Amino acid sequence: VMRLSDGRTIVPNDHPDLESDPNLIPTHPDFVLLLLANRPGHPFLGNDFYSTVGDCLTTYFVSNPDAASEMKLLSSYAPDVDPEILEKLVEAFKNLRKMSDEGEITYPYSTREAVATAVHYSQYPEDGIVKALSNVLDYDSYDPTVYEKVAEVFRSQGIPVPKSRGEYLKPEDVNMQISPFKPLPSPTEKSWTSKPISTTSPTNSISSLESRVWNLPSPTTTKFQPSSHRIDNFSHLTRSFSVDPVGAYGAAVGMLAHSGRVDVLTTGPISVSTYTNVTGGESERIAYEVEDNVPFYLPTNPRPV
């Protein structure tokens, strides 16, 4: 039943008083009413849908599409945009929604914002992807804490969103394009020979090494984030991180790197730290403080070799 402002009432087509009451309007047998509503809570305003009319309708909850479906949707709106850029947008917005569900940010970035960004970038490619995103992110830019979290999500996908509002002041700074990935050419092999500096044979020396076995204590595991150096500009340096000794006055005296992992020996106190996934993924530092467990003496400040 729906009461209109002029006094008439819309009723089902089998209402018993239809013939006797001229103010009753029957609905068509195929009549269907569809209502769209945002989920309750901030930042959406208005009445709570469920408590107001939820018992009068059959309610269906429509969640955000999965990554493959959203990618197909963005491709249909922006078919001329590089699919790799659309994949970056899909992954970034997926992470933003996860942060919203976990309470880290309040606004639930939906597929609507992703579509708006893709359409802008498709119609105005000269603006660059950063400016296309500004229509979506400018509101959060007034909250530095929230903006920094949101910007970091896009930067982790290789989209150079500024870390803070106003970081890019010149128009040419905002007009950033994401270059397409191109394969490197086939390598060229060359060889050369070196001339000996001296004809004098070097003096050989033999040193003996003594190995000992001891039980390591339980390690301390912490997560860390290597810094990326190819977001804002090109650099031969891709990622870096600091090697932190366990003690306040420690120093790194030995290092071994292999397969995305770095093992570091530090002094003051003597400790062994393993840094994993340093080239990508979730990076961890596993530190063993072994000074009290070493059965022989190692100098705290060894001489450089």
C-alpha positions as CSV (number, residue, x, y, z in Angstrom):
1,V,0.0,0.0,0.0
2,M,1.3,3.4,-1.0
3,R,-0.5,6.6,0.0
4,L,-0.1,9.5,-2.4
5,S,-0.1,13.2,-1.5
6,D,-3.4,13.9,-3.2
7,G,-5.3,11.5,-1.0
8,R,-5.4,8.5,-3.3
9,T,-3.8,5.1,-2.4
10,I,-2.1,2.6,-4.5
11,V,-3.2,-0.9,-3.5
12,P,-2.8,-4.5,-4.8
13,N,-5.0,-5.3,-7.8
14,D,-7.1,-7.8,-5.8
15,H,-8.0,-5.3,-3.0
16,P,-11.7,-5.9,-2.0
17,D,-12.7,-2.1,-2.0
18,L,-11.4,-1.3,-5.5
19,E,-14.9,-1.1,-7.1
20,S,-16.5,0.9,-4.2
21,D,-13.7,3.4,-3.5
22,P,-12.6,5.7,-6.3
23,N,-9.5,6.9,-4.4
24,L,-8.0,3.4,-4.7
25,I,-5.6,2.8,-7.6
26,P,-4.9,-0.9,-8.5
27,T,-1.4,-1.9,-9.4
28,H,-0.6,-3.6,-12.7
29,P,-0.2,-7.4,-12.4
30,D,3.4,-7.1,-13.6
31,F,4.3,-4.1,-11.5
32,V,7.7,-4.4,-9.7
33,L,9.2,-1.8,-7.5
34,L,13.0,-1.8,-7.2
35,L,14.7,0.3,-4.5
36,L,18.4,1.0,-4.4
37,A,20.0,1.9,-1.1
38,N,23.5,2.4,0.3
39,R,24.6,0.3,3.3
40,P,23.9,1.9,6.7
41,G,26.5,3.9,8.5
42,H,29.1,6.6,7.7
43,P,29.5,8.3,5.2
44,F,26.0,7.6,3.9
45,L,23.2,9.8,5.4
46,G,19.5,9.3,5.6
47,N,17.2,6.7,7.3
48,D,18.3,3.1,7.9
49,F,16.8,1.1,5.0
50,Y,16.2,-2.1,7.0
51,S,14.5,-0.5,10.0
52,T,12.3,1.7,7.8
53,V,11.0,-0.5,4.9
54,G,13.1,-3.7,5.2
55,D,10.1,-5.8,6.3
56,C,8.0,-4.6,3.3
57,L,10.4,-5.8,0.6
58,T,12.6,-8.7,-0.3
59,T,16.1,-7.5,0.4
60,Y,19.2,-8.5,-1.5
61,F,22.7,-7.5,-0.6
62,V,24.8,-6.7,-3.6
63,S,28.5,-6.8,-2.8
64,N,31.4,-5.4,-4.9
65,P,32.3,-7.6,-7.9
66,D,35.4,-9.8,-7.7
67,A,38.6,-8.8,-9.4
68,A,38.0,-10.6,-12.6
69,S,34.4,-9.1,-12.9
70,E,35.6,-5.6,-12.1
71,M,38.4,-5.9,-14.6
72,K,35.8,-6.9,-17.3
73,L,33.6,-3.9,-16.3
74,L,36.4,-1.4,-16.4
75,S,37.5,-2.7,-19.8
76,S,34.0,-2.2,-21.2
77,Y,34.0,1.4,-20.0
78,A,37.6,2.2,-21.0
79,P,38.5,-0.3,-23.8
80,D,41.4,1.9,-25.0
81,V,43.2,2.0,-21.6
82,D,46.2,-0.3,-21.1
83,P,44.9,-3.5,-19.3
84,E,47.9,-3.3,-17.0
85,I,46.8,0.1,-15.7
86,L,43.3,-1.2,-15.2
87,E,44.7,-4.1,-13.2
88,K,46.5,-1.7,-11.0
89,L,43.3,0.2,-10.3
90,V,41.4,-3.0,-9.6
91,E,44.0,-4.2,-7.1
92,A,44.2,-0.8,-5.4
93,F,40.5,-0.3,-5.0
94,K,40.2,-3.9,-3.7
95,N,42.8,-3.1,-1.0
96,L,40.9,0.1,-0.1
97,R,37.7,-1.8,0.4
98,K,39.5,-4.2,2.6
99,M,40.8,-1.3,4.7
100,S,37.3,0.1,5.0
101,D,35.9,-3.3,6.2
102,E,38.7,-3.5,8.8
103,G,38.0,0.0,10.0
104,E,41.3,1.7,8.9
105,I,39.4,4.2,6.7
106,T,35.8,5.2,6.8
107,Y,34.8,5.6,3.1
108,P,34.1,2.3,1.3
109,Y,35.6,2.9,-2.1
110,S,33.3,1.1,-4.5
111,T,33.4,0.1,-8.2
112,R,31.7,3.4,-9.0
113,E,34.9,5.3,-8.1
114,A,37.0,2.8,-10.1
115,V,34.8,3.2,-13.2
116,A,34.9,7.1,-12.8
117,T,38.7,7.0,-12.8
118,A,38.9,4.6,-15.8
119,V,36.4,6.7,-17.8
120,H,38.3,10.0,-17.0
121,Y,41.6,8.5,-18.0
122,S,40.1,7.0,-21.2
123,Q,38.5,10.3,-22.3
124,Y,41.4,12.6,-21.2
125,P,44.6,10.5,-21.4
126,E,46.7,13.7,-21.5
127,D,45.7,14.3,-17.8
128,G,47.5,11.3,-16.6
129,I,46.3,8.6,-14.1
130,V,47.2,10.7,-11.1
131,K,44.9,13.6,-12.1
132,A,42.2,11.1,-13.0
133,L,42.3,9.8,-9.5
134,S,42.3,13.3,-7.9
135,N,38.5,13.5,-8.6
136,V,38.1,10.5,-6.2
137,L,40.8,11.3,-3.7
138,D,40.6,15.1,-3.2
139,Y,37.9,14.8,-0.5
140,D,40.2,12.6,1.7
141,S,43.1,14.9,1.0
142,Y,41.9,17.3,3.8
143,D,42.6,14.6,6.3
144,P,46.4,14.1,6.1
145,T,46.3,10.8,8.0
146,V,43.6,9.2,5.9
147,Y,45.1,10.6,2.6
148,E,48.5,9.2,3.5
149,K,47.0,5.7,3.9
150,V,45.0,5.9,0.7
151,A,48.0,7.3,-1.3
152,E,50.2,4.5,-0.1
153,V,47.8,1.9,-1.5
154,F,48.1,3.3,-5.0
155,R,51.8,3.9,-4.7
156,S,52.2,0.2,-3.8
157,Q,50.7,-0.6,-7.2
158,G,53.2,1.7,-9.0
159,I,50.7,4.6,-9.4
160,P,52.6,7.8,-8.2
161,V,49.9,9.4,-6.1
162,P,51.5,12.2,-4.0
163,K,52.1,11.3,-0.4
164,S,50.4,14.4,0.9
165,R,48.0,17.1,-0.3
166,G,49.9,19.8,-2.3
167,E,53.0,17.7,-2.8
168,Y,52.7,18.2,-6.6
169,L,52.2,21.9,-7.1
170,K,53.0,22.3,-10.8
171,P,50.7,21.1,-13.6
172,E,53.5,19.1,-15.2
173,D,54.0,17.3,-11.9
174,V,50.4,16.1,-11.8
175,N,50.4,15.0,-15.5
176,M,52.1,11.7,-14.9
177,Q,51.8,8.7,-17.3
178,I,52.4,5.1,-16.4
179,S,54.7,3.8,-19.1
180,P,53.9,0.5,-20.7
181,F,56.1,-2.5,-19.8
182,K,58.4,-3.4,-22.7
183,P,60.7,-6.5,-22.8
184,L,64.5,-5.9,-22.8
185,P,66.4,-6.8,-25.9
186,S,68.4,-10.0,-26.1
187,P,71.7,-9.6,-24.2
188,T,74.9,-9.2,-26.1
189,E,77.9,-11.3,-24.9
190,K,81.4,-9.8,-25.0
191,S,84.7,-10.9,-23.5
192,W,88.0,-9.2,-22.7
193,T,91.3,-10.1,-21.2
194,S,93.1,-8.1,-18.5
195,K,96.8,-7.4,-18.3
196,P,98.6,-8.4,-15.1
197,I,99.6,-5.5,-13.0
198,S,102.7,-7.1,-11.7
199,T,104.7,-10.1,-12.8
200,T,105.5,-10.9,-9.2
201,S,103.7,-13.9,-7.9
202,P,101.5,-13.2,-4.9
203,T,102.4,-14.7,-1.6
204,N,100.0,-17.4,-0.6
205,S,98.9,-17.8,3.0
206,I,96.9,-20.6,4.6
207,S,94.6,-19.9,7.6
208,S,92.9,-22.5,9.6
209,L,89.2,-22.2,10.7
210,E,87.7,-23.7,13.7
211,S,84.0,-24.4,13.6
212,R,81.8,-24.7,16.7
213,V,78.1,-25.7,17.1
214,W,75.8,-24.0,19.6
215,N,72.0,-23.7,20.1
216,L,70.5,-20.4,18.9
217,P,68.0,-18.6,21.1
218,S,64.4,-17.9,20.0
219,P,64.4,-15.3,17.3
220,T,62.6,-11.9,17.3
221,T,60.5,-11.4,14.2
222,T,59.4,-8.0,12.9
223,K,57.9,-6.8,9.7
224,F,59.4,-4.0,7.7
225,Q,58.7,-2.2,4.4
226,P,61.6,-1.6,1.9
227,S,61.6,1.8,0.2
228,S,60.7,1.8,-3.5
229,H,62.9,4.2,-5.6
230,R,61.0,3.9,-9.0
231,I,57.7,5.5,-8.1
232,D,58.4,9.2,-8.5
233,N,61.3,9.0,-11.0
234,F,63.5,6.4,-12.7
235,S,66.5,5.0,-10.8
236,H,68.8,2.1,-11.2
237,L,68.1,1.5,-7.5
238,T,64.8,-0.3,-7.2
239,R,64.4,-1.0,-3.4
240,S,66.4,-0.3,-0.3
241,F,66.1,-0.8,3.5
242,S,68.2,-0.1,6.6
243,V,70.1,-2.8,8.4
244,D,69.5,-2.1,12.1
245,P,71.8,-3.7,14.6
246,V,70.2,-5.2,17.7
247,G,72.1,-2.8,20.1
248,A,72.2,0.9,20.1
249,Y,76.0,1.0,19.3
250,G,76.2,-2.0,17.0
251,A,77.6,-2.2,13.5
252,A,77.2,-4.6,10.6
253,V,80.4,-6.6,10.0
254,G,79.3,-9.3,7.6
255,M,76.6,-9.7,5.0
256,L,75.4,-12.4,2.6
257,A,72.6,-11.9,0.0
258,H,70.9,-14.5,-2.1
259,S,67.4,-15.3,-3.6
260,G,65.6,-12.2,-2.2
261,R,67.1,-12.8,1.3
262,V,69.9,-11.0,3.2
263,D,71.8,-12.4,6.2
264,V,73.6,-9.8,8.3
265,L,76.1,-10.3,11.2
266,T,76.2,-7.3,13.6
267,T,78.1,-6.5,16.8
268,G,77.3,-4.8,20.0
269,P,75.8,-7.3,20.9
270,I,76.7,-10.0,18.5
271,S,73.5,-10.9,16.5
272,V,72.5,-12.5,13.3
273,S,69.6,-11.0,11.3
274,T,67.8,-12.5,8.3
275,Y,65.8,-10.2,6.1
276,T,63.4,-12.1,3.9
277,N,61.4,-11.0,0.7
278,V,63.5,-7.9,0.3
279,T,62.7,-7.9,-3.5
280,G,59.0,-8.0,-3.1
281,G,56.2,-9.4,-1.0
282,E,55.8,-9.1,2.8
283,S,59.2,-8.4,4.2
284,E,60.3,-9.8,7.6
285,R,63.4,-9.4,9.8
286,I,64.3,-12.5,11.9
287,A,66.9,-11.5,14.5
288,Y,69.0,-13.8,16.8
289,E,71.0,-12.3,19.6
290,V,73.8,-14.8,20.1
291,E,76.4,-13.0,22.1
292,D,75.6,-14.9,25.3
293,N,75.5,-18.2,23.4
294,V,78.9,-17.9,21.6
295,P,81.3,-20.2,23.4
296,F,84.4,-18.3,22.2
297,Y,85.4,-14.7,22.1
298,L,84.7,-12.4,19.1
299,P,85.9,-8.8,19.3
300,T,83.2,-6.2,19.6
301,N,85.0,-3.8,17.2
302,P,86.9,-6.0,14.8
303,R,89.6,-4.4,12.5
304,P,88.5,-3.7,9.0
305,V,89.7,-6.2,6.4
